[in-house]
Amino acid sequence: VQVAESGGGLVQPGGSLRLSCVVSGLPFNEAIVSWIRQAPGKAREWVATNWPGGANMYNTTVEGRFTASRDDDKNTGYLQMNTLKPDDTAEYFCVEAGTTTWGQGTQVTVSS
C-alpha cells in the first residue's frame, strides 16, 4: 500500500486549501482515510477520518471548517479546509488507517 498527499501551501487567514490523498495497493473503496497533523514543537493531532461509504468524523478543533470526502473512482481522498487559522499551520499527513500506511506529508502554512 502506498499513500501520497498533495495540495499544501501558504494561505492567508480565512482562506481555503484542499488536500488530496491518493491511495494505491488496495481497493480504494475499502480504504479508511485519516488525516493527522503535526505543528512544530507539538504532538501529532488527529484531524479527521473518512470511512468507506463516506461517513466522517472530525476533531472538534476543525469541525465545521474542514470537510473530508472521497472519490473512489480516482482512488483519492480529500480534505477541504476552509476558514483557515494560523493555528492550523502544520505538516498534514494522510494515513490509510486499515494498514497504518502514512504518506510523506504536505505543509500547510496559514499566515498573513
PEGI-V669307 format. One record per residue. PSI is psi in whole degrees, 0 to 359 (none if undefined). Layout:
((PSI) (PSI))
This chain:
((138) (146) (135) (123) (159) (168) (358) (173) (191) (130) (150) (154) (137) (350) (185) (153) (153) (122) (146) (151) (110) (126) (128) (158) (358) (158) (121) (333) (357) (355) (138) (113) (114) (152) (130) (145) (155) (118) (156) (130) (5) (162) (158) (147) (127) (137) (308) (159) (137) (123) (158) (135) (344) (358) (147) (156) (144) (149) (144) (337) (342) (350) (133) (345) (327) (145) (123) (143) (178) (153) (100) (331) (335) (5) (37) (135) (156) (152) (104) (122) (116) (164) (51) (146) (158) (327) (348) (353) (124) (169) (128) (130) (140) (138) (128) (107) (334) (325) (358) (47) (125) (147) (181) (346) (154) (136) (132) (124) (123) (109) (147) (none))
